[in-house]
């Protein structure tokens, strides 16, 4: 599958990531750090993204959450 968009979640770009169609909400965890909740119909994977994760959109319109290390391996 071809990737058409990658968006890293750094905690400072909350407004940008909240505009993505796959993002259901931005919430604060027990430690006070923000995380993203995704709509289940946009992904078959994880439904949350933490700071440091990347959201990847495929040409099918589906999204997937990758941790930094997993995304680096995928990019190789």
Backbone as JSON Lines, residues from 0, in Angstrom:
{"i":0,"aa":"X","n":[0.84,-1.18,0.0],"ca":[0.0,0.0,0.0],"c":[0.88,1.24,0.0]}
{"i":1,"aa":"X","n":[0.48,2.2,-0.76],"ca":[1.23,3.44,-0.82],"c":[0.77,4.42,0.25]}
{"i":2,"aa":"X","n":[1.74,5.05,0.88],"ca":[1.46,6.07,1.9],"c":[1.25,7.4,1.19]}
{"i":3,"aa":"X","n":[0.17,8.09,1.55],"ca":[-0.06,9.4,0.94],"c":[0.15,10.54,1.92]}
{"i":4,"aa":"X","n":[0.22,10.23,3.22],"ca":[0.39,11.29,4.21],"c":[0.95,10.72,5.51]}
{"i":5,"aa":"X","n":[1.93,11.43,6.1],"ca":[2.46,11.09,7.41],"c":[2.41,12.33,8.28]}
{"i":6,"aa":"X","n":[1.86,12.18,9.46],"ca":[1.79,13.31,10.39],"c":[2.32,12.84,11.74]}
{"i":7,"aa":"X","n":[3.39,13.47,12.21],"ca":[3.93,13.15,13.53],"c":[3.18,13.94,14.58]}
{"i":8,"aa":"X","n":[2.88,13.29,15.7],"ca":[2.2,13.95,16.81],"c":[3.25,14.3,17.87]}
{"i":9,"aa":"X","n":[3.55,15.6,17.97],"ca":[4.59,16.04,18.91],"c":[4.02,16.72,20.16]}
{"i":10,"aa":"X","n":[2.71,16.8,20.27],"ca":[2.08,17.43,21.42],"c":[1.89,18.93,21.26]}
{"i":11,"aa":"X","n":[2.63,19.52,20.34],"ca":[2.51,20.96,20.07],"c":[1.59,21.22,18.89]}
{"i":12,"aa":"X","n":[1.36,20.21,18.08],"ca":[0.55,20.35,16.86],"c":[-0.86,19.79,17.06]}
{"i":13,"aa":"X","n":[-1.4,19.98,18.25],"ca":[-2.72,19.43,18.58],"c":[-3.79,19.93,17.62]}
{"i":14,"aa":"X","n":[-3.79,21.22,17.31],"ca":[-4.81,21.75,16.4],"c":[-4.7,21.13,15.01]}
{"i":15,"aa":"X","n":[-3.48,20.91,14.54],"ca":[-3.28,20.3,13.22],"c":[-3.78,18.87,13.17]}
{"i":16,"aa":"X","n":[-3.41,18.06,14.16],"ca":[-3.81,16.66,14.13],"c":[-5.31,16.5,14.41]}
{"i":17,"aa":"X","n":[-5.88,17.43,15.17],"ca":[-7.31,17.34,15.45],"c":[-8.14,17.54,14.17]}
{"i":18,"aa":"X","n":[-7.57,18.2,13.18],"ca":[-8.26,18.42,11.91],"c":[-8.27,17.18,11.01]}
{"i":19,"aa":"X","n":[-7.45,16.19,11.32],"ca":[-7.41,14.97,10.51],"c":[-8.74,14.22,10.65]}
{"i":20,"aa":"X","n":[-9.25,13.64,9.57],"ca":[-10.55,12.97,9.64],"c":[-10.57,11.74,10.55]}
{"i":21,"aa":"X","n":[-9.42,11.15,10.8],"ca":[-9.37,9.94,11.63],"c":[-9.38,10.23,13.12]}
{"i":22,"aa":"X","n":[-9.14,11.48,13.51],"ca":[-9.02,11.81,14.93],"c":[-10.39,12.13,15.52]}
{"i":23,"aa":"X","n":[-10.75,11.35,16.5],"ca":[-12.04,11.51,17.18],"c":[-11.94,12.57,18.27]}
{"i":24,"aa":"X","n":[-10.86,12.53,19.06],"ca":[-10.69,13.49,20.15],"c":[-9.24,13.58,20.59]}
{"i":25,"aa":"X","n":[-8.95,14.67,21.28],"ca":[-7.67,14.85,21.95],"c":[-7.98,14.86,23.43]}
{"i":26,"aa":"X","n":[-7.28,14.02,24.19],"ca":[-7.57,13.89,25.61],"c":[-6.27,13.95,26.4]}
{"i":27,"aa":"X","n":[-6.41,14.13,27.71],"ca":[-5.25,14.12,28.6],"c":[-5.22,12.83,29.38]}
{"i":28,"aa":"X","n":[-4.06,12.22,29.42],"ca":[-3.9,10.99,30.18],"c":[-3.71,11.27,31.65]}
{"i":29,"aa":"X","n":[-3.55,10.23,32.43],"ca":[-3.36,10.37,33.88],"c":[-2.13,11.19,34.22]}
{"i":30,"aa":"X","n":[-1.13,11.14,33.36],"ca":[0.1,11.89,33.59],"c":[0.02,13.32,33.06]}
{"i":31,"aa":"X","n":[-1.13,13.73,32.55],"ca":[-1.31,15.08,32.04],"c":[-0.86,15.29,30.61]}
{"i":32,"aa":"X","n":[-0.33,14.25,29.98],"ca":[0.13,14.37,28.59],"c":[-1.02,14.07,27.63]}
{"i":33,"aa":"X","n":[-1.11,14.86,26.56],"ca":[-2.2,14.63,25.61],"c":[-1.99,13.35,24.79]}
{"i":34,"aa":"X","n":[-3.1,12.77,24.38],"ca":[-3.08,11.65,23.44],"c":[-4.29,11.78,22.53]}
{"i":35,"aa":"X","n":[-4.24,11.09,21.41],"ca":[-5.3,11.14,20.41],"c":[-6.13,9.86,20.46]}
{"i":36,"aa":"X","n":[-7.43,10.01,20.31],"ca":[-8.31,8.86,20.11],"c":[-8.76,8.88,18.66]}
{"i":37,"aa":"X","n":[-8.7,7.73,18.0],"ca":[-9.08,7.64,16.59],"c":[-10.43,6.96,16.42]}
{"i":38,"aa":"X","n":[-11.13,7.32,15.35],"ca":[-12.37,6.63,15.01],"c":[-12.04,5.21,14.57]}
{"i":39,"aa":"X","n":[-12.77,4.21,15.05],"ca":[-12.45,2.82,14.69],"c":[-12.67,2.5,13.22]}
{"i":40,"aa":"X","n":[-13.53,3.24,12.52],"ca":[-13.75,2.91,11.11],"c":[-12.65,3.46,10.19]}
{"i":41,"aa":"X","n":[-11.68,4.18,10.75],"ca":[-10.56,4.67,9.95],"c":[-9.29,3.82,10.1]}
{"i":42,"aa":"X","n":[-9.31,2.87,11.02],"ca":[-8.12,2.06,11.24],"c":[-8.5,0.65,11.66]}
{"i":43,"aa":"X","n":[-7.62,-0.28,11.37],"ca":[-7.78,-1.65,11.85],"c":[-6.74,-1.93,12.93]}
{"i":44,"aa":"X","n":[-6.03,-0.87,13.33],"ca":[-4.97,-1.02,14.33],"c":[-5.31,-0.29,15.62]}
{"i":45,"aa":"X","n":[-4.27,0.29,16.2],"ca":[-4.42,1.01,17.46],"c":[-5.41,2.16,17.34]}
{"i":46,"aa":"X","n":[-6.13,2.42,18.4],"ca":[-7.12,3.5,18.42],"c":[-6.63,4.71,19.19]}
{"i":47,"aa":"X","n":[-5.39,4.68,19.66],"ca":[-4.82,5.82,20.36],"c":[-3.42,6.1,19.83]}
{"i":48,"aa":"X","n":[-3.04,7.37,19.89],"ca":[-1.69,7.79,19.5],"c":[-1.14,8.67,20.61]}
{"i":49,"aa":"X","n":[0.08,8.37,21.02],"ca":[0.75,9.12,22.07],"c":[1.72,10.12,21.43]}
{"i":50,"aa":"X","n":[2.21,11.05,22.23],"ca":[3.24,11.97,21.75],"c":[4.43,11.15,21.26]}
{"i":51,"aa":"X","n":[4.92,11.48,20.08],"ca":[6.03,10.74,19.47],"c":[5.58,9.76,18.41]}
{"i":52,"aa":"X","n":[4.29,9.43,18.39],"ca":[3.74,8.53,17.37],"c":[3.48,9.29,16.08]}
{"i":53,"aa":"X","n":[3.33,8.56,15.0],"ca":[2.99,9.14,13.7],"c":[1.71,8.51,13.19]}
{"i":54,"aa":"X","n":[0.89,9.33,12.56],"ca":[-0.32,8.85,11.9],"c":[-0.02,8.78,10.41]}
{"i":55,"aa":"X","n":[-0.27,7.63,9.82],"ca":[0.03,7.4,8.41],"c":[-1.27,7.09,7.68]}
{"i":56,"aa":"X","n":[-1.5,7.81,6.58],"ca":[-2.68,7.55,5.75],"c":[-2.25,6.84,4.48]}
{"i":57,"aa":"X","n":[-2.97,5.77,4.16],"ca":[-2.73,5.02,2.94],"c":[-3.68,5.48,1.84]}
{"i":58,"aa":"X","n":[-3.37,5.12,0.62],"ca":[-4.21,5.53,-0.51],"c":[-5.62,4.96,-0.43]}
{"i":59,"aa":"X","n":[-5.82,3.96,0.4],"ca":[-7.16,3.39,0.61],"c":[-8.03,4.29,1.49]}
{"i":60,"aa":"X","n":[-7.41,5.28,2.13],"ca":[-8.12,6.15,3.05],"c":[-8.0,5.7,4.5]}
{"i":61,"aa":"X","n":[-7.45,4.51,4.71],"ca":[-7.27,3.99,6.07],"c":[-6.02,4.62,6.7]}
{"i":62,"aa":"X","n":[-6.04,4.69,8.03],"ca":[-4.95,5.27,8.79],"c":[-4.35,4.22,9.7]}
{"i":63,"aa":"X","n":[-3.06,4.41,10.06],"ca":[-2.4,3.52,10.99],"c":[-1.49,4.35,11.88]}
{"i":64,"aa":"X","n":[-1.42,3.96,13.16],"ca":[-0.54,4.62,14.12],"c":[0.76,3.83,14.19]}
{"i":65,"aa":"X","n":[1.88,4.55,14.08],"ca":[3.19,3.94,14.19],"c":[3.97,4.64,15.29]}
{"i":66,"aa":"X","n":[4.7,3.87,16.08],"ca":[5.69,4.45,16.97],"c":[6.89,4.88,16.14]}
{"i":67,"aa":"X","n":[7.76,5.66,16.73],"ca":[8.91,6.2,16.0],"c":[9.79,5.09,15.41]}
{"i":68,"aa":"X","n":[10.12,4.09,16.21],"ca":[11.0,3.0,15.75],"c":[10.35,2.2,14.63]}
{"i":69,"aa":"X","n":[9.06,1.91,14.76],"ca":[8.36,1.14,13.72],"c":[8.28,1.92,12.42]}
{"i":70,"aa":"X","n":[8.07,3.22,12.5],"ca":[8.0,4.04,11.29],"c":[9.36,4.1,10.6]}
{"i":71,"aa":"X","n":[10.42,4.19,11.39],"ca":[11.78,4.2,10.82],"c":[12.05,2.89,10.08]}
{"i":72,"aa":"X","n":[11.63,1.76,10.64],"ca":[11.82,0.46,9.97],"c":[11.0,0.4,8.69]}
{"i":73,"aa":"X","n":[9.79,0.95,8.7],"ca":[8.93,0.93,7.54],"c":[9.49,1.79,6.42]}
{"i":74,"aa":"X","n":[10.13,2.89,6.76],"ca":[10.7,3.82,5.78],"c":[11.93,3.25,5.08]}
{"i":75,"aa":"X","n":[12.53,2.21,5.63],"ca":[13.75,1.64,5.02],"c":[13.42,0.82,3.81]}
